[in-house]
Amino acid sequence: MKQDIYKEIKYGLRNSRFLILMVGFLFFAILNPLMSKLVIPNIMKSQLPGLTDEAINEMLNLTQIGVIRAYMGDIFEIGSIIVAFTLCGLMAQEIKDNTLVLPLCSGKLFGSVVTAKLLVFGSVLVLSPTIALMVNYLYAGLLFSFDISLAPIIRGGLLQGVYMVFLLACLLLWGAIIKKPIAAGIMTLATGYGLSFIGSLLRIQTWLPSGLLNEAQLLDANASPKLLQTLSVTVVIILIMTSITWMRLKTMEWNER
């Protein structure tokens, strides 16, 4: 397992996957408060000259909490795209290039290969949204005012990170099934967006991973009674998808080209 983890760390560093993920989240974390403070109000004033600053503030909810929630709402769509297409080749490309054959021939287990990918990139995907949300919190506080403590921000970032781990499990699963990186990324986005749509339509978000994002946006330091349920369901789904990925790899014909 240690060698597999080391291999994934080298892959993430050599191909700048860690850097792309971190910079991608940080870029929008910094851009969001700046847009809310300067760009959007000026655009509204140019289109509607009669608008006052007070009216714009009420319309856009230009407070630290309002800006943070706007960023958290956007990160579901933007963050999902960043993760899906940055890591779409994590499993699919290795299968396509037959680069998994050598480690498997040397005695590596399928479970070890999949678990190493999940641990290494899952850790990065938990840290990246958490750090980005903290940066967004600090920048929004400097531009507006500090209206909320740091504890709900850290909690919200961690919940977003767990959701990104769910997307990672989707990528590994679809990569093992489809064996094409871009297609795996598209199917992962379809899965994430589809489950969110179904959850909103049927009001069952607490039974789906997307419920973590809703919980994060509450910016409440105290966990809601249904958070443990949503977390448990998400972990079970991740374990199921990981198991299916492992079984798919185990039954695959590795000599085909």
C-alpha positions in Angstrom: 0.0 0.0 0.0 2.8 2.4 0.8 4.3 2.0 -2.6 1.0 2.6 -4.2 0.4 5.8 -2.2 3.9 7.0 -3.1 3.2 6.3 -6.8 0.0 8.4 -6.7 1.8 11.2 -4.9 4.5 11.2 -7.6 1.8 11.2 -10.3 -0.1 14.1 -8.7 3.1 16.2 -8.4 4.7 15.3 -11.7 1.5 16.0 -13.7 0.6 19.1 -11.6 -2.7 17.6 -10.7 -2.4 18.8 -7.0 -1.5 22.3 -8.2 -4.3 22.5 -10.7 -6.9 21.4 -8.1 -5.7 23.9 -5.5 -5.2 26.8 -7.9 -8.6 26.1 -9.5 -10.5 26.4 -6.2 -8.4 29.3 -4.9 -8.9 31.3 -8.2 -12.7 31.3 -7.8 -12.4 31.9 -4.0 -10.6 35.1 -4.7 -12.5 36.1 -7.8 -15.9 35.8 -6.2 -15.6 38.6 -3.5 -13.8 40.9 -6.1 -16.6 40.5 -8.6 -19.2 41.1 -5.9 -17.5 44.2 -4.6 -16.4 45.9 -7.8 -17.5 44.4 -11.1 -21.2 43.5 -10.6 -22.3 46.7 -8.8 -20.6 48.8 -11.5 -22.3 46.8 -14.3 -25.7 47.3 -12.6 -25.1 51.0 -12.2 -24.1 51.4 -15.9 -27.3 49.5 -16.9 -29.6 51.1 -14.4 -28.2 54.6 -13.5 -30.9 55.3 -10.9 -29.8 52.5 -8.6 -28.2 53.5 -5.3 -25.5 51.7 -3.5 -28.0 50.7 -0.8 -30.4 49.2 -3.3 -27.6 47.2 -5.0 -26.5 45.9 -1.6 -30.0 44.7 -0.8 -30.5 43.1 -4.2 -27.1 41.3 -4.2 -26.8 40.7 -0.4 -23.4 42.2 -0.4 -22.2 41.0 3.0 -19.5 38.6 4.0 -22.1 35.8 4.5 -23.9 36.6 1.3 -20.7 36.5 -0.7 -19.5 33.3 0.9 -22.9 31.6 0.2 -22.7 32.8 -3.4 -19.3 31.3 -3.8 -20.4 28.0 -2.2 -23.3 27.8 -4.5 -21.1 28.3 -7.5 -18.5 25.9 -6.4 -20.9 23.0 -6.8 -20.9 23.6 -10.6 -17.4 25.0 -11.0 -15.7 22.7 -8.5 -17.3 19.7 -10.0 -16.0 20.6 -13.5 -12.5 21.2 -12.1 -12.4 17.9 -10.4 -14.0 15.9 -13.2 -11.7 17.1 -16.0 -8.5 17.4 -13.9 -8.8 13.8 -12.7 -10.8 12.2 -15.5 -7.7 10.2 -16.5 -6.9 8.9 -13.0 -8.2 5.5 -13.8 -9.4 5.6 -17.4 -6.1 6.7 -18.8 -4.1 4.0 -16.9 -6.5 1.3 -18.3 -6.4 2.8 -21.8 -2.5 2.9 -21.8 -2.2 -0.5 -20.0 0.0 1.0 -17.4 -1.7 -1.0 -14.6 -0.5 -4.3 -16.0 3.1 -4.0 -14.6 2.1 -3.3 -11.0 -0.6 -6.0 -11.1 1.9 -8.5 -12.6 4.3 -7.7 -9.7 1.8 -8.8 -7.2 -0.2 -5.6 -6.5 -3.8 -6.1 -5.5 -6.7 -4.2 -7.2 -8.0 -3.0 -3.9 -4.6 -1.5 -3.0 -4.4 0.4 -6.3 -7.9 1.8 -6.0 -7.6 2.6 -2.3 -4.3 4.5 -2.9 -5.9 6.7 -5.5 -8.9 7.4 -3.2 -6.7 8.2 -0.2 -4.1 10.4 -2.0 -6.5 12.4 -4.2 -9.3 12.3 -1.7 -7.0 14.0 0.9 -6.2 16.7 -1.7 -9.9 17.2 -2.5 -10.8 17.6 1.1 -8.0 20.2 1.7 -8.5 22.2 -1.4 -12.1 23.3 -0.9 -11.5 23.9 2.8 -8.5 26.1 2.2 -10.2 27.9 -0.6 -13.3 28.6 1.5 -11.1 30.0 4.3 -9.4 32.3 1.8 -12.8 33.4 0.5 -13.9 34.1 4.0 -10.9 36.2 4.8 -11.0 38.2 1.5 -14.8 38.8 1.8 -14.3 39.9 5.4 -11.6 42.4 4.3 -13.7 43.8 1.5 -16.9 44.0 3.5 -16.9 43.1 7.2 -16.5 40.0 9.3 -20.0 38.8 10.2 -19.3 35.2 11.0 -16.7 33.1 12.9 -14.2 30.8 11.3 -15.6 27.5 12.7 -18.6 27.3 10.3 -16.3 28.0 7.4 -14.0 25.1 8.3 -17.0 22.8 8.8 -18.5 23.9 5.4 -15.2 23.4 3.6 -14.8 19.9 5.0 -18.4 19.0 3.9 -17.6 20.3 0.4 -14.5 18.2 0.5 -16.4 15.0 1.3 -18.7 15.7 -1.6 -15.6 16.1 -3.9 -14.4 12.6 -2.6 -17.8 11.3 -3.8 -17.0 12.7 -7.2 -13.6 11.1 -7.1 -15.2 7.7 -6.5 -17.5 8.4 -9.4 -14.5 9.1 -11.6 -12.7 5.9 -10.6 -15.9 3.9 -11.3 -16.8 5.4 -14.6 -13.1 5.3 -15.6 -13.0 1.5 -15.0 -16.3 1.0 -16.9 -15.8 3.3 -19.9 -12.0 3.4 -20.1 -12.1 6.8 -21.8 -11.0 9.9 -19.7 -13.2 12.6 -21.2 -16.2 10.3 -21.2 -15.6 9.3 -17.6 -15.5 13.0 -16.7 -18.7 13.7 -18.5 -20.5 10.8 -16.9 -19.2 11.9 -13.4 -20.7 15.4 -14.0 -24.0 13.8 -15.2 -24.1 11.7 -12.0 -23.4 14.6 -9.7 -25.8 17.0 -11.4 -28.4 14.3 -11.9 -28.4 13.3 -8.3 -28.6 17.0 -7.2 -31.6 17.6 -9.5 -33.4 14.5 -8.3 -32.7 15.4 -4.7 -34.1 18.9 -5.2 -37.1 17.7 -7.2 -38.1 14.9 -4.7 -36.8 16.8 -1.7 -34.6 13.9 -0.6 -31.3 15.9 -0.5 -30.6 14.5 3.0 -30.4 11.0 1.5 -27.9 12.0 -1.2 -24.3 13.3 -1.3 -25.5 16.7 -2.6 -27.2 17.2 0.8 -23.7 17.9 2.1 -23.4 21.0 0.0 -26.8 22.3 1.3 -25.6 21.6 4.9 -22.4 23.5 4.2 -24.2 26.6 2.9 -26.1 26.9 6.2 -22.8 28.2 7.7 -23.9 26.9 11.1 -21.3 25.8 13.6 -23.8 23.3 15.0 -24.6 20.2 13.0 -28.2 19.6 12.0 -29.9 16.4 13.1 -29.8 15.0 9.6 -26.1 15.7 8.9 -25.0 12.3 10.3 -27.6 10.6 8.0 -26.3 12.5 4.9 -22.7 11.8 5.8 -23.4 8.1 6.4 -25.2 7.7 3.1 -22.4 9.4 1.3 -19.7 7.2 2.8 -21.8 4.1 2.0 -22.2 5.2 -1.6 -18.4 5.9 -1.9 -17.7 2.4 -0.5 -20.1 0.8 -2.9 -18.7 2.6 -5.9 -15.2 1.7 -4.8 -16.2 -2.0 -4.4 -17.7 -2.0 -7.9 -14.6 -0.4 -9.3 -12.5 -3.1 -7.7 -14.7 -5.9 -9.1 -14.6 -4.3 -12.5 -10.8 -4.2 -12.5 -10.7 -7.8 -11.3 -12.9 -9.1 -14.1 -11.3 -7.0 -16.9 -9.3 -8.5 -19.7 -5.9 -6.9 -19.4 -4.4 -8.2 -22.6 -6.8 -6.4 -25.0 -5.7 -3.3 -26.9 
